Amino acid sequence: MGFFDVAKSKTIEFSKIAAQKTNNLIEKAKYSISLTECQDKLKELYASIGEQVFVALETDSALPDIDAVLSEIKQYKEKEEQLRTEIEQLK
């Protein structure tokens, strides 16, 4: 095997490794964006609960039923954990 054959095979090998690392970075970026969106939604939901309770206390009305919001929070927390796991696996 000549010098150029070795150089060619090393170049191909390097290209494959570089492509895989690039794909991993792209996937990690996608997961990170999704994680940020998930965290933003959780902040909204937490604020919603606080606002509903505050309004109920201000108007001396019954506290609202927040089971649906709590269920949605649970779903987003599970998604958040899944995204963190996916990101960790790509490192």
C-alpha positions as CSV (number, residue, x, y, z in Angstrom):
1,M,0.0,0.0,0.0
2,G,1.5,3.3,-1.1
3,F,1.6,6.6,0.7
4,F,-1.4,8.0,-1.2
5,D,-3.5,4.9,-0.5
6,V,-2.8,5.3,3.2
7,A,-3.5,9.1,3.1
8,K,-6.7,8.4,1.2
9,S,-7.9,5.8,3.7
10,K,-7.0,8.1,6.7
11,T,-8.8,11.0,5.0
12,I,-12.0,9.0,4.5
13,E,-11.8,7.7,8.1
14,F,-11.3,11.3,9.4
15,S,-14.3,12.5,7.2
16,K,-16.6,9.9,8.7
17,I,-15.6,10.8,12.2
18,A,-16.0,14.5,11.5
19,A,-19.5,13.8,10.0
20,Q,-20.6,11.8,13.0
21,K,-19.4,14.5,15.5
22,T,-21.2,17.2,13.4
23,N,-24.4,15.1,13.5
24,N,-24.0,14.7,17.3
25,L,-23.6,18.5,17.7
26,I,-26.7,19.1,15.6
27,E,-28.8,16.6,17.5
28,K,-27.5,18.1,20.8
29,A,-28.5,21.6,19.7
30,K,-32.0,20.3,18.7
31,Y,-32.5,18.7,22.1
32,S,-31.2,21.8,23.9
33,I,-33.7,24.0,22.0
34,S,-36.5,21.6,22.9
35,L,-35.3,21.6,26.5
36,T,-35.4,25.4,26.7
37,E,-38.9,25.4,25.2
38,C,-40.0,22.8,27.8
39,Q,-38.5,24.9,30.6
40,D,-40.3,28.0,29.4
41,K,-43.6,26.2,29.3
42,L,-43.1,25.0,32.8
43,K,-42.4,28.5,34.0
44,E,-45.7,29.6,32.3
45,L,-47.6,26.8,34.0
46,Y,-46.1,27.6,37.4
47,A,-47.0,31.3,36.9
48,S,-50.5,30.3,35.9
49,I,-51.1,28.4,39.1
50,G,-49.8,31.3,41.1
51,E,-52.0,33.8,39.3
52,Q,-55.1,31.6,39.7
53,V,-54.5,31.2,43.4
54,F,-53.8,34.9,43.8
55,V,-57.0,35.9,42.0
56,A,-59.1,33.4,44.0
57,L,-57.7,34.9,47.3
58,E,-58.2,38.5,46.1
59,T,-61.8,37.9,45.2
60,D,-62.5,35.6,48.2
61,S,-63.6,32.9,45.8
62,A,-62.9,29.2,46.0
63,L,-59.5,28.0,44.9
64,P,-59.5,26.8,41.3
65,D,-59.2,23.2,40.3
66,I,-55.7,23.0,39.1
67,D,-55.5,19.2,38.5
68,A,-55.3,19.7,34.7
69,V,-52.4,22.2,35.1
70,L,-50.6,19.8,37.5
71,S,-51.0,17.0,35.0
72,E,-49.6,19.1,32.3
73,I,-46.6,20.1,34.5
74,K,-46.0,16.4,35.2
75,Q,-45.9,15.7,31.4
76,Y,-43.4,18.5,30.8
77,K,-41.2,17.4,33.7
78,E,-41.0,13.9,32.2
79,K,-40.2,15.4,28.8
80,E,-37.6,17.6,30.4
81,E,-35.9,14.6,32.0
82,Q,-36.0,12.6,28.8
83,L,-34.4,15.5,26.9
84,R,-31.6,15.8,29.5
85,T,-30.9,12.1,29.2
86,E,-30.7,12.4,25.4
87,I,-28.3,15.3,25.7
88,E,-26.2,13.5,28.2
89,Q,-25.9,10.5,25.9
90,L,-24.6,12.6,23.1
91,K,-21.7,13.9,25.1
